[in-house]
């Protein structure tokens, strides 16, 4: 049985509806028993030998000779570069036992621009109205805007035609961590960190802020000394917990002009921006949002992330493993699939969930990405 190329679709007559659509979910029904196949569907059927050829009219082929009958090789060569990666993903999912349709008008209701395919649950097809996955196909060198992810599976085709599936969802990080904070605690701002010399027990042991200056040494020369990161200090200063003294790098200390004009939190913020630019403000917004959600963020440096998070902290003496790694990015960030795969692989290797915090002014959206085996 042959199909005929028409307006970017392959139309098949005869008993095509029963043979292709009703039995296996290929194409979309037309009048009578005819169906229209997308180019990817037609390429797959040609590859399997379930379609004998595709006829292209002389007008379509821009020749003055007779119509051209194409086999799989000829059809693939004329179908355009974008079909190559989509064909590989379509074939892989079909071989896994799924029915799927192109996410296009006529094939599915309410098609979305962020998807290339709609995949149905095993045992179901386009006539059932249930969707298992929405698939977006990209090559490994193709940039993917962060705003296009969430509620879609990214199918990444690498240079050797291997396919990696990355499931993306909108995350909602929440926990039960929290403690009553003291007010007006004296602290010193030194370079890129803050020291609290007589830290109340609740700061570290209950709130999991900072790290003890003496680490694990039980014989402390300076009892209660606590070192805070600039992000932690800026947050605590904004909550009125800290009253800061500012070193000038020469051994002298005192109030700074920034502190007098903008308050302690702004002074720490200016120090943070001097250290890492506007990235500091994005990280501070995310830190504050996590604390407000009852989640404790700690540095994720050893994992290559901005934060690791703990959802339920009652005491550092009974601390479990962190659950998530959080990377903070601007909302208009475009991911390289290679970087996404690296982050997800690392998070999976340390038994954590990979979350991206996308910051747009005061608004934050949370994107979770993980490996998927369909």
C-alpha positions in Angstrom: 0.0 0.0 0.0 1.3 3.4 -0.9 0.6 6.9 0.5 0.6 10.2 -1.3 2.4 13.3 0.0 0.0 16.2 0.2 0.6 19.5 2.0 3.2 18.0 4.4 1.0 14.9 5.2 0.9 11.5 3.7 -2.6 10.5 2.8 -3.4 6.7 2.5 -6.6 5.3 1.1 -8.1 1.8 0.7 -8.7 0.2 4.1 -6.1 2.5 5.8 -8.4 3.5 8.7 -8.9 -0.1 9.8 -5.3 -1.2 9.0 -3.5 1.7 10.6 -5.6 3.9 12.8 -8.2 1.6 14.4 -5.7 -1.2 15.0 -2.6 0.7 16.0 -3.3 4.4 16.4 -1.4 5.7 13.4 -2.5 9.0 11.8 -5.8 10.8 11.9 -9.1 9.8 10.2 -10.2 11.6 7.0 -13.4 11.0 5.0 -14.3 7.4 4.3 -11.5 5.0 5.2 -8.7 7.4 4.4 -6.2 8.6 7.0 -3.5 11.3 7.1 -0.1 10.3 8.5 2.4 12.8 9.7 5.9 12.6 8.1 7.3 10.9 11.2 4.5 8.3 11.2 4.9 7.7 7.5 8.7 7.3 7.9 8.2 4.7 10.7 5.7 2.7 8.6 8.1 2.8 5.6 10.9 1.7 7.9 8.9 -1.3 9.2 7.7 -2.2 5.7 4.1 -1.6 6.7 3.8 1.0 4.0 5.3 0.2 0.6 6.1 3.7 -0.6 5.2 7.4 -0.6 4.3 9.0 -3.9 5.3 12.6 -4.5 3.7 14.4 -7.4 5.8 16.0 -10.1 4.6 19.4 -8.8 5.7 18.6 -5.2 9.1 17.3 -6.4 9.6 20.4 -8.7 10.1 18.3 -11.8 8.3 18.0 -15.1 8.4 14.2 -15.1 6.1 11.6 -13.7 5.2 11.3 -10.0 8.1 10.0 -7.9 7.6 6.9 -5.6 9.9 7.1 -2.6 11.1 4.3 -0.3 12.2 4.9 3.3 15.7 6.2 2.4 14.4 8.6 -0.3 11.5 9.8 1.9 13.8 10.4 4.9 16.2 12.4 2.7 13.4 14.7 1.6 11.6 15.1 4.9 13.8 17.8 6.5 16.5 17.8 9.1 14.1 18.0 12.1 12.5 14.7 11.3 15.7 12.7 12.0 15.7 13.2 15.8 11.9 12.9 16.0 12.0 9.7 14.0 14.4 8.2 16.4 12.3 9.1 19.4 9.1 8.0 17.7 10.6 4.7 16.9 12.0 4.1 20.4 8.6 4.8 22.0 6.7 2.6 19.5 9.2 -0.2 20.2 8.5 0.2 23.9 4.8 -0.5 23.3 3.3 3.0 23.3 0.9 4.5 20.9 1.7 8.2 20.2 0.6 11.0 18.1 2.2 14.2 16.8 1.2 17.1 19.0 -0.6 18.9 16.2 -4.0 20.3 15.3 -6.1 17.5 13.9 -4.2 14.7 15.7 -4.8 15.8 19.3 -7.2 18.2 21.0 -5.7 21.4 22.4 -2.1 20.8 21.1 0.6 22.6 23.1 3.6 24.4 21.6 6.0 22.9 24.1 5.5 19.3 22.8 6.3 17.3 19.7 4.4 14.1 20.7 1.6 13.0 22.9 2.1 9.5 24.3 -0.8 7.5 25.5 -0.8 4.9 28.4 0.1 1.4 27.4 -3.0 -0.3 26.0 -4.7 3.0 25.1 -4.7 5.1 22.0 -5.8 8.5 20.6 -9.5 7.5 20.9 -9.3 7.1 24.7 -8.4 10.7 25.6 -5.8 9.9 28.2 -2.2 11.2 28.0 0.7 9.5 29.7 3.6 11.8 28.6 4.0 14.9 26.5 7.3 14.7 24.7 9.6 17.4 23.5 12.5 16.2 21.2 15.9 18.0 21.2 19.4 17.3 20.1 22.2 17.4 22.6 23.5 20.7 21.2 20.1 22.5 21.2 19.4 25.1 23.8 16.1 24.7 25.8 14.5 27.7 27.4 13.6 27.1 31.0 10.1 28.6 30.5 9.4 25.7 28.0 9.9 23.0 30.7 7.5 21.7 33.3 4.8 19.0 32.7 6.8 17.8 29.7 9.3 15.0 29.1 12.5 16.1 27.3 13.8 13.5 24.9 17.4 14.3 24.3 19.0 12.6 21.3 22.8 12.6 21.5 25.4 12.4 18.7 25.3 8.6 18.7 21.5 8.6 18.5 21.1 7.4 22.1 18.0 8.8 23.8 17.9 10.2 27.3 14.5 11.0 28.8 14.3 13.8 31.4 10.9 14.3 33.1 10.3 17.9 34.1 7.6 19.0 36.5 6.7 22.1 38.5 7.9 21.5 42.1 6.4 22.6 45.4 9.1 22.5 48.0 7.7 22.6 51.5 8.7 21.4 55.0 8.0 21.7 58.7 11.4 23.2 59.8 11.2 26.4 61.8 12.1 27.9 65.2 11.6 31.1 67.2 14.5 33.4 66.4 16.2 35.7 68.9 16.6 39.4 68.2 19.5 41.8 68.3 22.4 39.2 68.4 25.8 40.9 68.1 27.9 39.7 65.1 30.9 40.8 63.0 31.0 41.1 59.2 34.4 39.9 58.1 35.2 39.6 54.3 32.7 37.1 52.9 31.1 35.7 56.1 29.7 36.7 59.4 30.8 35.6 62.9 28.4 35.4 65.8 30.5 35.2 69.0 27.9 34.3 71.6 25.3 32.5 69.4 22.1 31.5 71.0 21.6 27.8 71.0 18.5 28.0 68.8 20.3 29.5 65.8 22.4 26.4 64.9 21.0 23.6 66.9 17.3 24.3 66.2 17.3 26.5 63.1 20.4 25.0 61.5 21.9 28.4 60.7 25.7 28.6 60.1 28.4 26.3 61.3 30.2 26.3 64.7 33.6 28.0 64.5 35.3 25.1 66.3 33.7 22.4 64.1 33.6 19.2 66.0 36.1 20.1 68.7 34.6 19.7 72.1 37.2 21.9 73.8 36.0 25.2 72.5 38.1 28.3 73.4 35.3 30.5 72.2 32.0 28.9 73.4 29.0 29.6 71.1 31.0 31.1 68.2 29.1 30.6 64.9 30.0 31.4 61.3 27.3 32.4 58.9 27.4 32.6 55.1 26.5 36.0 53.6 23.2 34.7 52.4 22.3 33.4 55.9 23.5 36.6 57.5 21.5 38.8 55.0 18.3 36.8 55.8 18.8 36.9 59.5 19.7 40.6 59.5 16.5 41.3 57.5 14.6 39.4 60.3 16.1 41.6 63.0 18.1 38.7 64.4 21.6 40.3 63.9 23.2 43.6 64.9 26.4 43.8 62.9 29.9 45.3 63.4 31.8 45.8 60.1 35.5 45.1 59.8 37.4 47.4 57.3 40.2 44.9 56.6 42.8 46.7 58.7 41.8 45.3 62.1 39.5 48.3 62.9 35.8 47.7 63.3 32.7 49.8 63.7 29.4 50.7 62.0 29.6 51.2 58.2 28.0 53.9 56.1 26.0 51.2 54.4 24.6 50.0 57.7 23.7 53.5 58.9 21.9 54.4 55.6 20.4 51.1 54.6 20.4 48.9 57.6 22.3 45.7 58.4 20.6 43.6 55.8 21.4 46.0 53.0 25.0 46.3 54.2 25.4 42.5 54.0 23.7 42.5 50.6 26.1 45.1 49.3 29.0 42.9 50.5 27.3 39.9 48.8 26.9 41.7 45.5 30.5 42.8 45.6 31.5 39.1 46.0 29.2 37.5 43.4 27.3 40.2 41.6 23.5 40.0 41.0 23.6 36.2 41.5 23.6 37.0 45.3 20.2 38.7 45.2 18.7 35.7 43.3 20.1 33.3 45.8 18.9 35.4 48.7 15.4 35.5 47.3 15.4 31.7 47.0 16.9 31.3 50.4 14.2 33.4 51.9 11.4 31.6 50.0 12.6 28.2 51.2 12.8 29.3 54.8 9.3 30.8 54.5 8.2 27.4 53.2 9.6 25.6 56.2 12.6 24.2 54.3 16.2 24.6 55.5 18.7 25.5 52.7 22.4 24.9 53.2 25.2 25.3 50.8 25.2 22.8 47.9 28.8 23.6 46.8 30.1 20.0 47.2 27.4 18.9 44.8 27.8 21.7 42.3 24.5 23.3 43.3 23.5 26.5 45.2 21.7 24.7 48.0 20.9 21.3 49.5 17.7 21.3 51.4 16.2 19.7 54.6 12.4 19.6 54.9 12.1 18.6 58.5 14.7 19.8 60.9 14.0 19.7 64.7 17.6 19.5 65.9 21.0 19.1 64.2 21.7 16.3 66.7 19.1 14.3 64.8 19.6 15.4 61.3 18.6 13.3 58.3 20.0 13.4 54.8 19.1 16.4 52.6 16.4 15.7 50.0 17.0 18.1 47.2 19.7 20.0 45.3 18.6 23.5 44.2 20.3 25.5 41.5 19.3 29.2 41.3 18.9 30.6 37.8 17.3 33.6 36.1 13.9 32.8 34.6 15.0 33.5 31.1 17.8 30.9 31.4 18.3 28.4 28.5 19.5 25.0 29.4 22.1 23.0 27.5 20.9 19.4 27.6 24.4 18.3 28.5 24.3 20.4 31.7 20.8 19.2 32.5 21.9 15.6 32.2 25.0 16.3 34.4 22.9 17.9 37.2 20.3 15.1 37.1 22.9 12.3 37.1 24.8 13.9 40.0 21.6 14.4 42.1 20.5 10.8 41.3 23.9 9.5 42.3 23.6 11.1 45.8 19.9 10.1 46.1 18.5 13.6 45.8 15.9 15.4 43.7 17.2 18.1 41.3 15.3 21.3 41.5 15.9 24.6 39.6 14.7 27.8 41.2 13.9 30.3 38.3 13.9 33.8 39.6 12.0 36.7 37.8 12.1 39.7 40.1 10.3 38.7 43.2 8.6 35.7 41.6 10.1 32.3 41.8 9.0 29.2 39.9 10.3 25.7 40.8 11.3 23.2 38.2 12.0 19.6 39.1 14.0 17.4 36.6 14.7 13.7 36.8 15.6 10.7 34.7 12.7 8.8 33.2 12.5 5.3 31.8 9.2 5.2 29.8 
